[in-house]
Amino acid sequence: MHRAILSLVLTLLAVSCSQSTATSRLETTPRHDEWTDVKSASRSVRTYVVYPQRSDRGPAIVIIHENRGLTDWVRTVADRLAEQGYIALAPDLLSGMAPNGGGTKDFPTEDAAREAIGKLQRDNVLDDLRAVVAYAKSIPSANGRISVGGFCWGGGKTWDAANNIAGLSAAYVFYGVGPQDADAVAHIEGPVYGFYGGNDERVNATIPTSEELMRAAGKSFAPVIYDGAGHAFMRLGEAADADAANRKAQTDAWARWIQLLKARQ
C-alpha cells in the first residue's frame, strides 16, 4: 500500500513539474504569440499562433492536438517550432464544445475533453482545419508553404487533412492511426512522414497497409519507429520521470522533424 501511495505521489509530482515547465515556457517566450478566432463553416475556432523572429517571410505549420484538446503542452510545441523559424498555428478543435460554449480549458477534466473529442464530426473537423490552413496562407509574413502535423488523435487527422486539403507541402504524423483504403490517400499531394513508438502496436499495426497504399498511389510515406518508446512519447519524453526509451525517442524525433522541415522550407 505504501509503495502504491508513493508511486502515485511521484506521478503527480512529475505531472505538476511538466505542467510548470510548459507554463514557464509560454509565459517567458520572446516570440510574439497571440490568440485569434478563425471563422470556420459553422463556428469560430480559437487558434493559438506563434510567430518566429526572422527578417523574411517564413513557412507555416498547423499543429493538430491530441485527444486531450489544446493543452499547454501543444502550445509549447508551437512555440518550439516558431523558435526554429516557423509560423505555428494550433487550433482548439474543441472550441465551443465545453460548458457555456468554452474550449479545451473549460472542460472540468481531461476525461471530459476526451469524451467531447470522440463526438466531433469528421466533416466539421476538416472544415475547421481547412479554415485554419486558409488563415495561415493569408498571414502577410507567411511565404505560402503550409504543412500540417499532429499527435495521437491529431496524427490520424493529419492523414485526413493531407488527403482533403489542397496545397499542403507535407504532413507529419506522430503515432496516428494510418489510412486503410485507397480513397484515404488518393488526393495526398506532399510527402507524409511518420513518427511511431515501438511499443504501440495498436497504431503500428496500421503502418504496413498505409505504406502499401501510398506506394501503389505513387506517393511518399516515410515512417520511423523508435525502439522501446510508447504511445505519446513526444509528450511523455519531456516528463521528469520519463523512461530512457521515451526520452531518447522524443529527442531523436524532434531532431528529425526539424531537419525535415528545414529541407522543405
Secondary structure, 3 states (H helix, E strand, C coil): CHHHHHHHHHHHHHHHHHHHHHHHHHHHCCCCEEEEEEECCCCEEEEEEECCCCCCCEEEEEEECCCCCCCHHHHHHHHHHHHCCCEEEEECCCCCCCHHHCCHHHCCCHHHHHHHHHCCCHHHHHHHHHHHHHHHHHCCCEEEEEEEEEECHHHHHHHHHHHHCCCEEEEEEECCCCCCCHHHCCCCCCCEEEEEEEECHHHHCCHHHHHHHHHHCCCCEEEEEEEEEECCHHHHCCCCCCCHHHHHHHHHHHHHHHHHHHHCC
